[in-house]
Amino acid sequence: MKDARVIAPNLKRRLSGVTATIARLVPLQNRWIEIAATGPGLPADIPHIPLWKIPLLPRGKLRVWHARRNTEMLLGLILRHLFRMRLKLLFTSASQRAHTGYTKWLIGRMDAVVATSRKTAGYLERDAQVIMHGINLRDFTPPQDKAALREKLGLPDGLLLGCYGRIRHQKGTDAFVDAMIGLCGQFDDVTGIVMGRATEKHVGFLNDLKAKVAEAGLSDRILFMPEVTVDKIAEWYQVLDLFIAPQRWEGFGLTPLEAMACGVPVVATDVGAFSEIVTDPSLGRVVPPGDVPALTAAAAAMLADRDSLSGAGVAARAHVERHFDIEGEARALVELYQGLLDAG
C-alpha cells in the first residue's frame, strides 16, 4: 500500500494483544476506509506501509494516527510536530490502573481517546468513547460434532474445563489448577485443560504446577497442552463444557469472548472487561480475582446442573452475536476515524 487515510502503528516486535488486535481489525476496516498498519511483527497479508516510509508520505494529506501504546503516541507527536505531517492523533487505552504523569501528558495531547471498557474509561482523566473488542464469529463458532472433535484431539469424554493463554501468576493459571484439584474431588467425570505458553521467566512456575498436579495424583485429569497456532485454537474451545478465566489482572481479555462465541459458558474473575462481558448468570459467573474457593464454588454450581450448563452455552453464543461481533468494533472505529478526518 502506497498511502492511507488511517495508519495503525505497531512498535513492538513480539506478539502481543495489541499486535493481534491490529491484525484482526485492519483487514476488516480496509473495506470501508484506506487504512494500513506499520511496524514490525505483523502478518504479511494485511495492508502495510514500512515504518521508514511514514515520514516520506505526502504531507498535505490529513490522516489519522491510531496509537495503542505510549511509544506510538510519542511517535505520532514527533511526526506531527517535527515532520509537519497532518495527523489527527487517536489513542486506544485498555489499561485499568492509574496512569503515570508521562502517560497522562501523552494522552492529553491526543485528539481523541477510545477506552476498551467502561472500567478502563474510569482511569482516564478526559472524555473517551467506549468501543469494546469483538470476535470474528465465523472463526469462533459452536462445533458441529463435539464428540467427534474430542476424539480427533484425543480428549476424554465427560465434562471438559479449559484455561487458555499465557501461563504465569498474573494470568491465574495456578488458581485454575487449585480449583481443578477441588473439582476433581467433587466430580468423577471432570477433566481440566491448561493450554498456553510459559516464557523462560515463567517455566519454573509451570513446572511447579505440573508437580502439584502429579502430587495430587491427577496428571490424567488435569492436562497441560502445548500452545497451538491461531488457526487451531477455536476447536480447543469447541470441545469444552466450561471455560475458566482466572486472571488476577487483565487489560481487556479476549479469551472469555472466544469461548462464548464457541457456545461455551464462562466463569471469570472480575478483572479487565470480564464483568462487562459476562453480564448475567445465564451466561456464567464472575468472582473476585485470586479467590480460589469462590472460583471453585462457581464452577461447581454450573457443573452440577448439566441442563443449565448446556443452556448457558447457547445463551453465551447469542449474547456474543448481539454485542461482540468484530464487525461492530471495526465499524465503530471507522466512524470515529471519519469524524476526525471530516473535522479537518
MOVEN-V880798 format. One line per field, one symbol per residue. ss: DSSP state (H for helix, E for strand, C for the rest). phi: phi as a letter, one per 30 degrees, with the letter a starting at -180 (. if undefined). A space follows every 50 residues. Layout:
ss->???
phi->???
This chain:
ss->CCCCCEEEECCCCCCCHHHHHHHHHHHHHCCCCCEEEECCCCCCCCCECC HHHHHHCCCCCCEEEEECCHHHHHHHHHHHHCCCCCEEEEEEECCCCCCC HHHHHHHHCCCEEEECCHHHHCCCCCCCEECCCCECCCCCCCCCCHHHHH HHHCCCCCEEEEEECCCCCCCCHHHHHHHHHHHHHHCCCEEEEEEECCCH HHHHHHHHHHHHHHHCCCCCCEEEEECCCHHHHHHHHHCCCEEEECCCCC CCCCHHHHHHHCCCEEEEECCCCHHHHCCCCCCEEEECCCCHHHHHHHHH HHHHCHHHHHHHHHHHHHHHHHHCEHHHHHHHHHHHHHHHHHHC
phi->.daadbbcdbcbddebddeddddddedddddcadbbdbjdicedccebbe eddedcdeddcdbccccbbeddddddddddccchddbccbbcccdbaddd edddddddcddabccdadddedcccadbddbddbbddddcbdddbddddd dedicddjcccbbckecadedieddddddddddddcbdccbcbcblbcde dcddedddddddddddibdcbbcccddcdedcdeddddddcaccccecba dbjdeddddddcicdbcbddbhcedccccaedclbbbddicdeddddddd ddddcdddddddddddddddddbbddddddddddddeddddddi
